[in-house]
Amino acid sequence: FLLQLYTNGTLFTNGVIEQLQRQPPFTIDISCHTVDEARFDWFTQVPGSFRTFLRGMDLLRKSGLPFGFKTKAMNWNQQELPDIRRFVEGFERSFGFTTTLSPRLNGDCSSLEYRLSPEQAEALSGPRHAETDSCQATVDLGPPSFDRLFRCGCGTDTIHINAWGELGTCTMQYERRISLRTVSLREAVSQLFSDVRSMRYEPSSPCHDCAVHRFCDKTPSDARRECGSPQAPIPYACDVAVARASTALGRPVPHPLTPSLAKETL
């Protein structure tokens, strides 16, 4: 295993750092969505969190442990990206960001209010976008070559263990989780990967043969929370995918939720 630790950076102490130094993870990924104290505390809803974040970053900088930063570009912080870049590069780390947002694990979709518009998300996705969103590696249009529900690497070589000891294939996959309190890690991985790989799109789903799927950030778990079914398209993700594909191809691309138009145009 190559162990990755995801953290907001506010809970580092000398004791925590010393423990991590004894058993270093492969990398430590730290959320950094703003470097303005008032806005940081507003976003986390924890007064004083920015100061504890800075204290944690100072400890981490001196520790010799491997770490990097992750940023979400949102409608309230997009103008701050240059400031965040300077902060990150001040630690001699590369800067990158993503534009995707997900509902909360309890199904609350209020976090989606911070989404960029599809046009803004596409405009930010370019050479400056070091931590590229998941589906922009190619400019080809066409339906998927397989009908797996998860079109990424889910069920291949990555696992995610959440704070409750539940095993999933990644941070964004919650259609199937197995508690490590009930079975061994080996058993959980074997069963989980088999279950996730066996999930399929129904032919009736617009996502089944979507021509712009390579540009799409949809995850089935997000679709279930936002739209009621993992099979359902997420309209916002469709809009972003169309904007990206149109820019990449240099021509208008039909929207996947207007199938009659798509067939005529393609």
N, C-alpha and C positions, 0 to 999 in steps of 0.2 A: 504494500500500500504506500502511496505518496499522500501523506496526510496534509490537508488544507484546513486552516482554522479561519472561520468567518467571524468577524467581530466589529462592533462599533467603536472599539478602542477606548472606551471610558472606564473599563474595569481593570486596567493594568496596574499592578503594584510591584514593588520590588520582589515580593514573594512569588507572584505569578510569573514574572520574568525569569526568576531563578529556576522555577520548575520547568518552564519552556526551554531554558538553556540546557537543562539536563536531558530533555527528550525533545529536541527541536522538530517542529513540523516542517514539511516541505516548503510551505509558504504560509504567511498570515495575510489575509485580505481584509482591508479596513474600509468601511463605508465612509465616504467624505463627500457630502452633497452641498456643503457651503463652508466658507471659512469666515463668515460674519457671525460674531458672537450672538447677537440678538436673534438673527434668523436661524442659527443652529439650535438655540434653545427653544424657539418657537416650533421648529419642525419636529424635534425629538419630544417636545412637551415635557421636558425635564429641566427646570431651572439649574443653571450651573454646569450643564453637561458639556458645553464647549470648553470650559476650563479643565474639566477632568479629561476630556479628549486630548487637549494640548499636553497635559501632564503625561498622559499615557504615551503620546507620540514621542515625547522627550525621552522617556524610559526606553521605548522601543528603538529609537535612533541609536542609543548608546549600547544596546544589548548585543549587537552583532547578529541578531536573528533575521531571517529573510522575511521581507514584508512588501506589500504593495497596496495601492489604493483603488477603490472602485467608486465611480460616480454615476448617479442617475441624472440625466438632463431632464428637467421638468419645466412647467410653465412659469414657475416662480424663481427658478435659479439659472435659467439659460443665459442671462446676461452676466452671471458670475463665473461662467466657465473659464475665462482668462485668469481670474483671480485664483480659482481652484487649481488651474494648471501651474501657476507660479508657486503655489503652496506645495503641491506634489513634487514638482521638479526641484524645489528647495531641499527635499529629502533625497535628491538624486534618484528619483523613481520616474518611470515613464507615466504619462498621463493618458487616460482613456476614459470613455464614458459609453453608456448605453441609453436608449430612449424608451425602453419597455418598462411598463409598470404592471403590477399584478394586484388582484384583490387580496385582502387579508385572508389568513388561513381560516378564519371563522365565517368567511363568505361576505364580509363587509366590503362593499365596492367603493367606499368613500375615497380611498386612495387614488382612484382613477380620475378624480377631479383635477389632479395635478399633471395629467398628460399634456404633452405638446400637441398642437394640431398636426394632422398628417403632413401638411406642407412644411411645418417647422421641423418635424422629425426627419423628413427626407433631406431638408436643407442642411441639417447638422451632420448627416451621414455622408462622409466623404473622406478625403485623405487625412483630415484631422482626427478622424474617429478611430483611434488606435484599438479600442476594445470593441470590435465590430459586433453589431447585432447578428443574430444567428443565421440569417438566410440571405446574405447578399454576396456570396462567393462567386456567383455566376450570373450571366445576363440572359440565359436561355429561358424561353417560355415553353410550356408544355406540361401535360399532366404527370403526376408522380409515376415512377416505375413500379411502385408497390403500394399496397393499401394499409400498411401499418398505421395505427392511430398515432404513435409517436414516431415522427420522421427524422428525429435527431439520433444521437447515439445512445438513447435510453435503453438500458438492458444490455449494454455491451461491456464497458470497462470502468464505469464510475458508480459509486454509491454515495448516498447522503444520509447521515444520521442526525435527526433533529434533536431538540432539547428534551424531548420526551422518550428518547431511546427508540424511536421508530425508524426503520430502514426504508429508504426509497432509492430510486435510481438516480435522482438528482434533486437539487433544491426546488425545481419547478414541477415535480411530478408527485401528485397526491392521489392519483386514481387507485393506487395500490400501495399500501404500506404494511410492513410486518414488524411487530414489536420484538425487539431483541430481549425482552424480559421473558419471552415464552419459548423461543427456539434459539439454536446456536447461530452464529454469524454465517457459517457455511451453509446451513440449511436455509436460512433466510435469503441469502444471495441467490442460491439455486432456484428456489421457488419464485422469488420476485422477478428475476430476469425472464424466466419462462412465462410468467403471467403477463408481464409488460409486452414482451415480443409477440404474444398471441392476440393482443388487442387489435382490432381491425376497424377501419371506417366502413360504414354501410354505404352501398352505392347511391342511396338517396341523399347523402350528405353533400352539400356544395363543395366541401373540402376534399371529397373523394378524388375528383379529377381536376382540381383547380390548376389553371395554367400559370399562376403567379406564386405558387406555393414556395418557391425557392427564396422569395423576397419577404416571406411572411414570418412574423414573430409569435404567432399563436401557439399556445400550449393547450392540450386537452384539459388540464386541470383548471387553467384560467377560464376556458370556455364554459366549463361546468359551473363555476362560481358566478361568472358574469352573465351567461346566456342560458343556463339551466341544463346543458348537456355537453359532454366532451366532444360530441360529434358536430356540434353547431359551429358555424363560422363566427368570429368576433368582428362585427362590422368595422370597428376602428382599425383592427389589424389588416383587414382587407383594404381599407383606404390607404394605409401606409404602404402596403405592398404594391398597390397600383401606382402610387406616387414614385416609389423607388424604381419599379420596373420601367415606368415611362421615362424617367431621367436616364436610366442605364441604356435604354434602347434608342433614346432620342426621338420617340414618337409616342402618341397616346396609346395607352393599353386598356383594353376593355375591363370593366369591373367584374370580378367573379360572381357577384350577386345579381348580375343581369345576364343570365345565361344565353338568352336569345341573341342579344347584341354581341356577346362574346363569340358565339358560333359564326355569326355573319362576318365579324372582323377578322378572326383567326383563320 
